[in-house]
Amino acid sequence: MKNNTLLLSTILVVGIAVTTVVIWYILRSGSCESAGTVQVREGKYMKLAPSVAKASLDDDSDIILLDVRTQEEYDELHIPGSILIPVNELEARANQELPDKDAVIFIYCRSGNRSRTAAYKLLEMGYTQVYDIGGIIDWPYDVSSNKEK
């Protein structure tokens, strides 16, 4: 029984270490084969799975989490720690509200369509580390609401 517990503990530690290295590699090198990268000027369009995004957010408090839905959608439900810039206001507000074009930015919307549009817009504006994490409907982790209960 002790051997099985030791084996499982070892597997868990190795799994965590491998996950950490993969996340570090994705964020630092800008490479993600499974995301299907597309070159857009200086940066690349990259899509991250919610599990990778969550682990990265938990590990790095400097990541900007950007919600590109409407104010009403944000008030109803959003990922804690996110900031709101609706996709139709992004070009007008990004330079002032997201001044560091080399900052890591994770973008989400409801289903993934607006986040993809926003990612391409930011890349075209010269942002270099933009990651599309899809829609909140696929986010299996904590969410918050600004609506009164």
Disulfide bonds with the S-S distance in Angstrom:
none
